[in-house]
């Protein structure tokens, strides 16, 4: 019977290179973040010939939540692999434990000779300095917020329910926080979501290239959020592009009191659950609702869904 390992039990084996780490998710999930050193072998390919696609006699199978990896582990054992492990809770549990997540670097596309050279807007808007990665931005903002509130990591961990180690690694820019983690932090500090994503620069005009977008991605890679407004400028509304993979679900905690969401589906279909009610949306349909209660986005179809979301907040009046 395959042995199920928790992320903390699996970590020393992965770090020491003592197991062949095989991720059985799909390519888009793997690219969104995976256990360091993991090889991609989708479950469908592994089924065809497990022995030919596995290396050695010690294998750790990984998926998003642990169900596909357990299936893969049983197939591996049947194929004659001596030591087979399945990661409990998958990459979601791995990331939630504060362990590092690896992402492949997208290759830089060189323009064809017939194409005009693309203008580098980042240099013009940042005085020649490269923009910090999203990991570093969130880490810096978290450290600043915690410092202004004179809040220790232990106190913040108790307030958010997140691990102290995870919070420390986020501050140091060593972990890519998921969307749900950023929401929990925003709730704890009672600040807009964008307060953790903003940078101190100010520009009058900004072109936000799709290829250079900063995306927040869920641990399983099935949901992502991209800000469609300059994060370094004050705004009364936030504008996002959302992605929901086929057969996916994203649950959102209640936002700040009075927060409203206006969402329009631009591709595919989506269900929204809010306040005990369910609403079905097709391409072009829009919905407006108060988001200070738990709500969910569900893509039950076999096609990916894309949507645009505008979020507005109610700010308390400053004391007089």
Secondary structure, DSSP 8 states (H G I E B T S, - for coil): --EEE-HHHHHHHHHTT-SEEEE-S-HHHHHH-EETT-EE--HHHHHH-HHHH--SSEEEEE-SSSHHHHHHHHHHHHTT-SEEEEETTHHHHHHHTT--EE----------TTS-----HHHHHTTT-----HHHHHHHHHHHHHHHTT--HHHHHHHH---HHHHHHHHTT-S---HHHHHHHHHHHT--GGGGT--S---S-----GGG--EEE-TTSSEEEEE-S-TTS--SEEEEEEEE-TTEEEEE---STT-EEEEEEEES-EEEEETTEEEEE-TT-EEEEE-SS-EEEEE-SSS-EEEEEEEE--------
